[in-house]
């Protein structure tokens, strides 16, 4: 019985293909005006239920801001839980169908011999393989399988009515002129995405070309960049998820995270209701399983509307759209593509929402190993940080030569906990890493406050990441948006979308910068940061005198100049001055600054040998060599009778305060509390960049 039904379906499909071929030969199907009508008739002939909908081009007065000229409209009132439309499984273009086609077989044979070609692409994007098969199939069926004499008509594409009804051009930035992409998207994530996606698609085109050229699959010369872009754009803006079939050897695997955007998103959203059936075709859920893509003819003509309650139902062998709300006669019917940001909407669908409550900005944190003078030491510390990220379940190792982690800043949301947690680990020093490792078993997935230095460094690092994106975008918004629109309707629409996208990005980044400042100022004050110019003037005068009388060789002079020493104490580098200031303040018996007083109560005590050793243990030999080479001479000079009377008492007091044990203690404090910070975090109006300041943070 099953065999008879299958033969019957095959015969029906062949007859439908013959009818389509005749329309194509007559030129009827190439008419844009008639393409929707022919697709609808093709759908009905093959079992689609589309009696409730009407596909049409609205008048100019009803064209919306998305430039979605074609839409689906209700022929009658449709009640909640009623089927809006449905299509049978045989109308769905799946990867299985694409692989079984002539270009699909050629591509599969080629990849068996050259698996590295596709592996390179799927390392960048997990859907690259599926897209390659789909694009190759759609180009062949649309432009190659439509030709031939009368005897060849039965072999004309079954999917021709659908493929010919697809738009010929799209508003995706991939279609924009290069100069428009640079001008309107320069400095944004989307500019990078467009460049990388074009590069990836050209590599995919190269793979398909090499796979099919020996067999002369595209004898009409249709495998061109323009047609490849057309097919990709149709998939990008219309694809739906399907459970990955066993032909790929990876059915039902959980989806993998990649460091870049996939070539295209699969339509769907976290609120979507998906009912799966027991047919061969099963709607996939990209949130919990690995999926391939497929095309749902006719159903994919519904445009997007945020909050639309449309259920996808895959039971009974058909795919159905079932409304969860009442729809009035004549009302446009919408699908819900999901809570996507404008970066996603614009890059993959060709429009933006204004406002868009689901808008976001992506921040990428590089996790690549360091390079430079201290590469070996820094690499060890970097490796320890990555291991701790794994321990806290905040990172999964990758084979990429540019490892990183992407975080999402959402419109109106607080700073992501996983972003703050990851940065706390990535700026941690050795002592802080030991502390975090001991606590890892109780706080998996989240890292809280570690230390004052760590928190300040984390917020500074995050602020720098945000400002790196925000500043050029702010300049662009001020400059580019002052210009007028052009007279070309298509260009005007693209420019409007770019402006909506940029403003949304800038708004989110402004809010993130504001939150970072608020966090910083809630915990730290400007008075707690002591730079070398904020120290006791009496101490600085003594150091200036000592620098002028102790002879140093030319090499030391050059090293001091390179280290950025303060001009008043040219003999000492910044760390030396901070260490001396700690010893100076700790030795005071009276008039001690309150910040210093509170700090000494909570920081490492002078008798805390174990904590000191934990902090500076790896550098002990270097510290001893430095002390013996400089500070022993300093102490001797401070004991000389020839010191000017105006500073003699201070010099004697400083000389008594310095010893090797005390210097180790002070060095440990500097190691734990020295920070580099953008002054804007303290409320300064200085812009981020060259105005970064460093000093000792008197907080624990």
C-alpha positions in Angstrom: 0.0 0.0 0.0 2.8 2.4 0.9 4.5 1.7 -2.4 1.3 2.5 -4.3 0.9 5.8 -2.4 4.5 6.7 -3.1 4.1 6.0 -6.8 1.0 8.1 -6.8 2.8 11.0 -5.2 5.7 10.7 -7.7 3.2 10.8 -10.6 1.5 13.9 -9.1 4.8 15.6 -8.7 5.8 14.7 -12.3 2.5 16.2 -13.6 3.0 19.3 -11.5 6.5 19.6 -12.8 5.2 19.3 -16.4 2.7 22.0 -15.8 5.4 24.3 -14.3 7.7 23.6 -17.2 5.0 24.6 -19.7 4.4 27.9 -17.9 8.1 28.5 -17.9 8.3 27.8 -21.6 5.5 30.2 -22.3 7.2 32.9 -20.3 4.3 33.0 -17.8 6.3 32.0 -14.8 9.0 34.6 -15.4 6.5 37.4 -14.9 6.8 38.9 -11.5 3.2 39.7 -11.4 2.1 36.1 -12.0 4.8 34.3 -10.0 2.9 34.3 -6.7 -0.3 33.1 -8.3 1.5 30.2 -10.1 3.3 29.2 -6.8 -0.1 29.2 -5.0 -1.6 27.0 -7.7 1.4 24.7 -7.5 1.0 24.4 -3.8 -2.7 23.5 -4.0 -2.0 20.9 -6.7 0.4 19.3 -4.3 -1.7 19.2 -1.1 -1.0 22.6 0.5 -3.8 24.2 2.5 -3.7 27.9 1.7 -7.4 28.8 1.4 -7.1 31.3 4.3 -4.3 33.4 2.8 -3.8 35.7 -0.1 -0.3 36.7 -1.3 -0.2 40.2 -2.9 1.8 43.3 -3.4 0.2 46.2 -1.3 -0.3 49.6 -2.8 2.4 52.3 -2.2 0.3 53.7 0.6 0.6 50.5 2.5 4.3 49.7 2.0 5.9 49.5 5.4 9.3 50.6 6.8 10.7 47.1 6.3 10.3 47.4 2.6 8.3 44.1 2.7 6.3 44.9 -0.4 4.9 41.3 -0.7 2.8 40.0 2.1 0.3 37.4 3.1 -3.2 38.6 4.0 -6.2 36.9 5.6 -9.0 36.0 3.2 -11.4 35.6 6.1 -11.5 35.9 9.9 -9.2 33.2 11.4 -9.9 32.1 15.0 -7.4 31.3 17.7 -6.0 27.7 17.3 -7.1 27.6 13.7 -4.7 26.6 10.9 -3.6 29.6 8.9 -1.8 27.5 6.2 0.0 24.2 5.8 2.2 22.5 3.3 3.0 18.8 2.9 6.4 17.4 3.4 7.1 17.0 -0.3 7.0 20.7 -0.9 9.9 21.3 1.6 13.4 21.7 0.3 15.6 19.8 2.7 19.3 19.1 2.7 18.5 15.5 1.9 16.9 16.5 -1.3 19.8 18.8 -2.2 22.4 16.1 -1.5 20.5 13.7 -3.8 20.5 16.2 -6.7 23.1 16.3 -9.5 25.1 19.1 -8.0 24.7 17.6 -4.5 26.2 14.3 -5.6 29.0 16.1 -7.4 29.7 18.1 -4.2 29.5 15.1 -2.0 32.0 13.1 -4.1 34.4 16.1 -4.2 34.3 16.5 -0.4 35.0 12.8 0.1 38.3 13.4 -1.6 38.9 16.9 -0.2 37.3 17.0 3.3 39.7 19.8 4.4 38.0 22.2 2.0 34.7 22.1 3.9 36.3 21.6 7.3 38.0 25.0 6.9 34.6 26.6 6.3 32.7 24.8 9.0 35.4 25.9 11.5 34.3 29.4 10.8 30.5 28.7 10.4 28.7 25.5 11.5 26.1 25.8 8.7 28.6 26.2 5.8 28.1 22.6 4.6 24.3 22.8 4.6 24.4 26.2 2.9 26.7 24.9 0.2 24.4 22.0 -0.7 21.3 24.2 -0.6 22.7 27.0 -2.7 24.1 24.6 -5.3 20.7 22.9 -5.5 18.7 26.2 -5.8 20.9 27.6 -8.5 20.7 24.4 -10.5 17.0 24.1 -10.2 16.3 27.7 -10.9 18.6 28.3 -13.8 19.8 25.0 -15.2 16.9 22.5 -14.9 14.4 24.8 -16.6 15.9 24.6 -20.1 15.6 21.9 -22.8 13.3 20.9 -25.6 9.8 19.6 -25.3 10.9 16.0 -24.6 12.9 17.2 -21.6 10.0 19.0 -20.0 9.3 16.2 -17.4 12.7 16.8 -16.0 12.0 20.5 -15.3 12.3 21.4 -11.6 9.5 20.4 -9.4 10.4 23.5 -7.2 10.4 26.0 -10.1 7.2 27.7 -9.2 8.6 28.4 -5.7 12.1 29.4 -6.8 10.8 31.7 -9.5 8.5 33.4 -7.0 11.5 34.4 -4.8 12.6 38.0 -5.0 15.3 38.7 -7.5 17.3 41.1 -5.3 17.5 41.6 -1.5 18.2 44.5 0.9 20.9 42.6 2.9 24.1 44.6 3.2 25.8 41.9 1.2 24.0 43.5 -1.8 25.0 47.1 -0.9 27.8 48.8 -2.9 31.2 48.6 -1.2 31.3 52.4 -0.6 27.9 52.3 1.1 28.9 49.5 3.4 32.1 51.4 4.4 30.2 54.7 4.9 27.1 53.5 6.6 28.5 50.5 8.6 32.1 51.5 9.2 33.3 51.0 12.8 30.4 48.6 13.6 30.3 44.8 14.1 28.2 44.6 11.0 30.9 46.0 8.8 33.2 43.2 9.9 30.4 40.6 9.5 29.7 41.8 5.9 33.4 41.6 4.9 33.9 38.2 6.5 30.6 36.8 5.1 31.5 37.9 1.6 34.9 36.2 2.0 33.3 33.0 3.3 30.7 32.9 0.5 33.3 33.3 -2.2 35.3 30.4 -0.7 32.1 28.4 -0.7 31.5 29.3 -4.3 35.0 28.2 -5.1 34.3 24.8 -3.5 31.1 24.2 -5.4 32.7 25.4 -8.7 35.6 22.9 -8.3 33.2 20.1 -7.3 30.9 20.6 -10.3 33.1 21.8 -13.2 34.5 18.4 -14.2 31.0 17.0 -14.6 29.8 20.1 -16.4 26.8 20.4 -14.0 26.2 24.0 -14.7 26.4 23.9 -18.5 24.4 27.1 -18.9 27.0 29.0 -16.9 24.6 29.9 -14.1 27.1 29.2 -11.2 28.0 32.9 -10.8 28.6 35.2 -7.8 25.3 37.0 -8.4 23.3 33.8 -8.5 25.2 32.4 -5.5 24.4 35.6 -3.6 20.7 35.3 -4.7 20.4 31.8 -3.4 22.2 32.5 -0.2 20.1 35.5 0.5 16.9 33.5 0.0 18.2 31.0 2.5 19.4 33.6 4.9 16.1 35.4 5.1 13.8 32.3 4.8 15.4 29.1 6.2 13.7 27.1 8.9 15.2 24.5 11.3 15.0 20.7 10.7 16.4 18.0 12.8 19.7 17.0 11.3 19.4 13.7 9.5 21.7 10.8 10.0 23.2 11.3 6.5 25.5 13.8 8.1 26.4 11.4 10.9 25.5 13.9 13.6 21.8 13.7 14.3 20.5 15.3 17.4 23.8 16.6 18.6 23.6 19.8 20.8 24.4 23.0 18.9 28.0 24.2 19.1 29.0 27.8 20.0 31.2 29.5 17.4 33.1 32.7 17.9 31.6 34.4 14.8 28.1 34.7 13.5 26.8 31.8 11.5 26.4 32.4 7.7 22.7 32.7 8.4 20.3 32.3 11.3 17.5 29.8 11.3 14.1 31.5 11.7 12.8 30.8 15.2 12.7 32.3 18.6 12.9 31.4 22.3 9.1 32.0 22.7 8.1 29.9 19.6 5.8 27.0 20.2 7.1 24.0 18.1 5.1 20.8 17.9 7.0 17.9 16.4 5.4 14.9 14.7 6.5 11.4 14.0 6.9 11.9 10.2 10.3 11.6 8.5 10.4 15.4 8.6 10.7 16.8 12.1 11.0 20.4 13.0 14.3 21.1 14.7 15.0 23.1 17.8 18.3 24.9 17.4 18.4 25.6 21.2 18.8 22.0 22.1 20.0 20.1 19.1 22.1 20.4 16.0 19.9 21.3 13.0 20.1 21.5 9.3 18.2 24.1 7.3 15.2 23.8 5.0 12.9 25.9 3.0 9.1 26.1 3.6 7.6 27.3 0.3 4.5 29.6 0.7 4.8 29.7 4.5 8.0 31.7 4.3 6.1 34.5 2.6 4.8 35.7 6.0 6.7 38.7 7.2 7.9 39.3 10.7 6.1 41.0 13.6 7.4 41.1 17.2 5.1 39.3 19.6 3.0 37.6 16.9 1.6 34.4 18.3 2.1 31.9 15.6 2.6 28.2 16.4 4.6 25.9 14.1 3.1 22.4 14.1 4.9 19.5 12.5 2.4 16.7 13.3 0.7 14.5 10.8 3.3 14.8 8.0 2.5 18.5 7.3 4.0 21.7 8.5 1.2 24.0 9.8 1.1 27.6 10.9 -1.5 27.8 13.7 -2.5 31.2 15.0 -2.8 31.7 18.8 -4.7 34.9 18.3 -7.6 36.1 16.3 -6.9 37.4 12.8 -9.3 39.7 11.0 -10.3 39.5 7.4 -7.9 41.6 5.2 -5.3 41.8 8.0 -1.7 41.0 7.1 -0.6 37.7 8.5 2.8 37.6 10.3 5.2 35.0 11.5 7.5 35.7 14.4 11.2 35.4 13.6 12.1 35.6 17.2 13.6 38.2 19.6 16.6 39.2 17.4 18.8 42.3 17.4 18.9 44.7 14.6 22.4 43.5 13.7 20.8 40.1 13.0 17.7 41.5 11.3 19.7 43.8 9.0 22.5 41.3 8.1 20.2 38.4 7.5 16.8 39.7 6.6 17.5 43.2 5.3 15.5 45.4 7.7 15.6 46.9 11.2 13.1 47.4 14.0 12.7 50.8 15.6 12.5 50.5 18.5 13.8 47.0 19.0 13.5 45.8 22.7 15.6 42.7 21.8 18.5 44.7 20.4 22.0 43.9 21.5 25.7 44.7 21.0 28.3 41.9 20.8 31.6 42.2 22.7 34.4 39.8 21.9 37.0 39.1 24.5 40.2 37.7 23.0 41.6 34.7 24.9 44.7 34.4 22.7 48.0 33.9 24.6 50.1 37.1 25.2 53.3 38.0 23.4 56.1 40.4 24.3 59.1 40.7 26.5 57.7 38.6 29.4 56.0 36.1 27.1 57.0 33.0 29.0 55.9 34.3 32.4 52.8 35.8 31.0 51.9 32.7 29.1 52.0 30.6 32.3 49.7 33.1 34.0 47.4 33.1 30.9 47.2 29.3 30.9 46.3 29.3 34.6 43.5 31.8 33.9 42.1 29.7 31.1 42.1 26.6 33.2 40.2 28.5 35.9 37.7 29.6 33.4 37.1 25.9 32.6 36.9 25.1 36.2 34.1 27.7 36.7 32.4 26.4 33.5 32.9 29.8 31.8 34.9 28.6 28.8 35.2 25.6 26.6 38.6 25.1 24.9 38.8 25.5 21.1 41.3 24.6 18.4 40.9 28.1 16.9 44.1 30.1 16.4 42.2 33.1 17.6 40.3 31.9 20.7 37.8 34.2 22.2 34.4 34.5 23.8 31.5 36.6 22.7 29.2 38.4 25.1 25.9 40.1 24.5 25.0 43.5 25.9 21.2 43.7 25.6 19.1 46.8 25.4 17.9 47.8 28.9 19.6 44.9 30.7 22.3 44.9 33.4 25.8 44.0 32.6 26.0 40.2 32.0 27.2 38.2 35.0 29.2 35.8 32.8 31.1 38.8 31.3 32.0 40.2 34.7 32.9 36.8 36.0 35.2 36.0 33.0 36.9 39.3 33.2 37.6 38.9 36.9 39.5 35.7 36.1 41.3 37.2 33.1 42.7 40.1 35.1 43.5 38.1 38.2 47.1 37.9 39.4 48.7 34.7 40.9 47.5 35.3 44.4 44.0 36.0 43.3 44.0 32.9 41.1 44.9 30.8 44.1 42.0 32.4 46.0 39.6 31.7 43.2 40.7 28.2 42.7 40.0 27.4 46.3 36.4 28.7 46.0 35.7 27.2 42.6 33.8 24.2 43.9 31.1 26.4 45.6 30.5 29.0 42.9 30.5 27.3 39.5 29.3 29.6 36.7 29.8 32.9 38.6 32.8 34.7 40.0 32.0 37.4 42.6 34.2 40.1 44.2 37.8 39.0 44.5 39.8 42.1 45.6 39.9 45.9 45.1 42.7 45.6 42.6 40.9 42.9 40.7 37.5 44.7 40.7 39.0 48.0 39.5 41.1 46.2 36.8 38.0 44.3 35.7 35.9 47.4 35.4 38.7 49.3 33.6 39.2 46.5 31.1 35.4 46.3 30.4 35.2 50.1 30.1 38.1 50.0 27.6 36.3 47.3 25.5 33.1 49.4 25.5 34.8 52.7 24.7 36.7 51.1 21.8 33.4 50.4 20.1 31.5 53.5 21.4 33.9 56.3 20.5 34.1 55.8 16.8 30.4 54.9 16.6 29.6 58.2 18.3 31.7 60.1 15.8 30.0 58.3 12.9 26.5 59.0 14.3 27.3 62.7 14.6 28.9 63.1 11.2 27.2 60.7 8.9 23.7 61.3 10.1 23.9 65.0 9.4 23.9 64.2 5.7 20.7 64.1 3.5 19.2 61.0 2.1 19.6 60.3 -1.6 16.8 60.2 -4.1 17.1 56.5 -4.9 14.3 54.7 -3.0 16.4 51.5 -2.4 19.4 53.5 -1.2 17.2 55.7 1.1 15.8 52.5 2.7 19.3 51.1 3.2 20.5 54.3 4.8 17.5 54.5 7.1 18.2 50.9 8.3 21.9 51.7 8.9 20.9 54.7 11.0 18.5 52.8 13.1 21.1 50.1 13.6 23.8 52.5 14.5 21.7 54.5 17.0 20.6 51.3 18.7 24.2 50.1 19.0 25.3 53.5 20.4 22.4 53.6 22.9 23.3 50.2 24.3 27.0 51.1 24.5 26.2 54.4 26.2 24.1 52.5 28.8 26.9 50.0 29.4 29.5 52.7 29.9 27.1 54.4 32.4 26.6 51.2 34.3 30.4 50.5 34.5 31.0 54.0 35.9 28.2 53.6 38.4 29.7 50.3 39.6 33.2 51.8 39.9 32.1 54.9 41.8 29.9 52.9 44.1 33.0 51.1 45.4 36.0 53.4 44.8 36.7 57.2 45.2 39.3 59.4 43.6 40.9 59.9 46.9 41.7 56.2 47.2 44.0 56.3 44.2 47.5 57.5 44.9 49.7 58.2 41.9 53.3 59.3 42.2 52.2 62.9 41.8 49.6 62.6 44.7 52.2 61.5 47.3 53.4 63.5 50.3 55.4 66.5 49.0 58.0 66.1 51.8 58.7 62.6 50.6 59.0 63.6 47.0 61.5 66.4 47.9 63.7 63.8 49.7 63.6 61.5 46.7 64.4 64.3 44.3 67.5 65.2 46.4 68.6 61.5 46.6 68.3 61.2 42.9 70.5 64.2 42.3 73.4 62.9 44.4 73.5 59.2 43.8 75.6 58.5 40.7 74.0 56.0 38.3 75.6 54.7 35.1 74.4 55.6 31.7 72.6 52.3 31.2 70.5 52.9 34.4 69.7 56.3 33.2 68.3 54.9 29.9 66.3 52.3 31.8 64.8 54.8 34.1 63.8 57.0 31.1 62.2 54.1 29.4 60.3 53.1 32.6 58.4 56.4 32.6 59.8 57.6 36.0 58.5 60.8 37.5 60.9 63.8 36.8 61.2 64.6 40.5 62.6 61.2 41.2 64.5 60.1 38.1 66.5 57.5 39.9 63.4 55.5 40.8 60.8 53.9 38.7 57.1 54.2 39.5 57.0 50.9 41.5 60.0 52.1 43.6 58.3 55.3 44.4 55.0 53.6 45.4 57.0 51.1 47.6 58.9 54.0 49.3 55.6 55.9 49.9 54.1 52.8 51.6 57.1 52.6 54.0 57.0 56.4 54.5 53.3 56.4 55.4 53.5 53.3 57.6 56.4 54.8 59.6 54.4 58.0 60.5 53.4 58.2 64.1 51.0 61.0 63.7 49.2 63.1 61.0 48.7 59.9 58.9 46.2 60.3 56.1 42.9 58.6 56.9 42.9 56.6 53.6 46.3 55.3 54.4 45.3 54.6 58.0 42.2 52.6 57.0 44.2 50.8 54.3 46.9 49.6 56.6 44.3 48.1 58.9 43.0 45.8 56.2 45.9 45.1 53.9 48.8 42.6 54.4 50.3 43.2 57.9 54.1 43.8 58.2 54.3 40.4 59.9 52.4 38.6 57.2 55.4 36.7 55.8 53.2 34.0 54.3 51.0 36.4 52.3 54.1 38.3 51.2 55.7 35.1 49.9 52.5 34.0 48.2 52.4 37.3 46.4 55.9 37.9 45.2 57.5 34.4 45.6 58.2 34.0 41.8 60.0 37.3 41.7 62.0 37.1 45.0 65.5 36.8 43.4 64.8 39.8 41.1 63.5 41.9 44.0 66.6 41.1 46.1 69.0 42.0 43.2 67.1 45.3 42.7 67.2 46.2 46.4 70.9 45.4 46.7 71.7 47.3 43.6 69.8 50.5 44.5 68.2 50.7 47.9 71.3 49.8 50.0 73.0 52.9 48.4 69.9 55.0 49.1 69.8 54.0 52.8 73.5 54.9 53.1 72.9 58.3 51.4 70.0 59.0 53.8 72.4 58.7 56.7 74.9 61.3 55.5 75.4 64.5 57.5 75.6 66.5 54.4 71.9 66.4 53.7 70.3 69.9 53.6 68.8 70.8 56.9 65.4 71.5 55.4 64.9 67.8 54.6 67.3 66.2 57.1 64.7 65.0 59.6 62.5 63.5 56.8 65.6 61.8 55.3 66.5 60.2 58.6 63.0 59.0 59.1 62.9 57.5 55.7 66.2 55.8 56.1 64.9 54.1 59.3 61.8 53.0 57.5 63.7 51.1 54.7 64.9 47.6 55.2 64.9 44.5 52.9 62.1 42.8 54.9 60.0 46.0 54.8 60.7 46.5 51.2 59.4 43.0 50.4 56.2 43.8 52.3 55.7 47.1 50.4 56.4 45.3 47.1 53.7 42.8 47.9 51.2 45.6 48.6 52.1 47.3 45.3 51.7 44.0 43.5 48.2 43.5 45.0 47.0 47.1 44.8 48.6 48.8 41.8 46.0 49.6 39.1 45.8 51.2 35.7 42.5 53.0 35.2 40.7 55.4 32.9 40.0 58.7 34.7 36.5 58.7 33.4 35.6 56.0 35.9 36.3 58.5 38.7 34.2 61.1 37.0 36.8 62.9 35.0 35.7 64.5 31.7 39.0 63.3 30.0 38.3 61.0 27.1 39.7 57.5 27.2 43.0 56.8 25.4 46.2 58.5 26.2 45.0 59.8 29.6 45.1 56.5 31.3 46.5 56.8 34.9 48.1 54.3 37.2 48.8 54.3 40.9 48.1 52.5 44.2 44.5 51.8 45.1 44.0 52.2 48.9 41.3 49.6 49.1 41.1 45.9 49.7 
